[in-house]
Amino acid sequence: MIKSTIDNTLQRSLYYKAEGNEKRPLLVGLHTWSTDCYNHVELMLPYAKKYNFNLLLPEFRGPNLTSNPECTKACGSEPAKQDIKDAIDYVIKNENADPDNVFLLGLSGGGHMALLMAGFCPEYFKVIGAYVPICDLEKWTRENDYYTEHVLACCNNDKEEMRKRSPISYLDNIAKANLKIFHGKYDPVVPVSQSLNLYNTLMEKYPKSRVFLDIFDGGHEIDMEEAMYWILSQYEKKEKAKVTG
């Protein structure tokens, strides 16, 4: 339970400590739209153990659903973003997490939050991976009827609030991140156009930024092997072979 620096409430996170006493990388996993911090235990814990990484799974105010009585504080709100930052600060101060090797990974609603964190504090993360993210909430309400009522509830039926909670509103800061967006070409939940639009808009303004887009053959899903390949490629940077014409 970690105290929020915004409203002093105690917010839940799960933490797995890497073996040994030396500083080890920190993998931060962000839960999906309709779930809580327990959502990624089975998905990410095996990889934290395999590579001897610390693993942090913050709650950031719970699911983005009308059933969450505090849903207005979920879904990319200022308290939700600060909860993630507070949790990272706490484990860096009190555990053996290496502040120079913090890796952020999110899927779906967690991908949405990963992009928002790139816009909020890009300097915190050595690597960010955002899988099948929602990039524009208002646009998404026109693309997926099932989630519309939940988006509206979280954002108090306010279009300006939807804009504030949409990653596409923070391109200037996202351009400072070392980020790869992964999106399934046939995603039936969050159209691939969400990521394409954000990426193309950002590239027009920041063509030399370290933001990349991987459109893969699939739907609304994550390939953890591919995600970890991206993270590890940046953790232990290796030169690639030059190709001549």
Summary of the structure (lengths in Angstrom):
residues: 245
radius of gyration: 17.2
end to end distance: 56.1
largest distance: 59.1
contacts: 828
relative contact order: 0.13
helix: 43%
strand: 20%
